Amino acid sequence: MLGKYLPEQLLGLLVGAVLSLSGCADVNIFPPSEDVRLGAALDREIRSNPRQYPVLQNEAARRYVQSLVDRIVSTPEIRYRGKFAYQVTLLYDDQTVNAFCTPGGYIYVYTGLLKFVDNEATLAAVLAHEIAHAERRHATERMTKALGAQLLMDIVLGNRPDRIAELAANLLTGLALLANSRRDEAEADDDAFRYLRRTPWYPGALIFFFEKLTQQRQSRFAAIERLLSTHPLPEDRIQAMRKRIQEAALPPPSEQNLRSQPYRDFLRLLP
């Protein structure tokens, strides 16, 4: 193993570098292929647990949401187009206002979220936000930050070459790796705004989602708290989105870029 053949001084320098890198932002020891593998593993886990993740068998509704994802993914800012899945699955649970995207671009949208938003642009904004998490590779970045030092030390020292697979499997439990930090959310909000500027939708539509969450947080506390457990919504996120809209000098939204009527037509497809 590598550690057996490294001079002691060089080995010490490598271990020190590992320790310093593990605390830095934007460090990711996992290749994108590992995001793909993790996403496929999570998809299998989700589909094997219909009680917790009841997949909606409604291909017409799924195709509609997939068409929004495909339009976003076609924008030039998407780095992993053709490499990540960017595949939509609808989950039949009206009590859960949420969506999430695994590493590698497997996107899950609850019917509770679909019925919560009021127009196509807002749903597109939420989907763009989830795509941004995959594009930024936030999940494997968090895995690096949480476990990277020990993992890299094991690799440098030649111990436990199976360590990556072991740690990844542990982090799949309960989808724990999908809990986002405030920094992750800010980055995904910013990217979602950029993505939507290359589409027909109103780029600032995420603000409508934020405002409705704030208004209904008390009346739908449990459903919205489940969303906030993975997507925290501090006031600064709302203010930041308003600032983006102002700085971009966006004209007021219209039916043309909100697409409320087509969205109401879509909702009739849902049970």
Summary of the structure (lengths in Angstrom):
residues: 271
radius of gyration: 20.3
end to end distance: 57.4
largest distance: 68.7
contacts: 850
relative contact order: 0.15
helix: 62%
strand: 6%
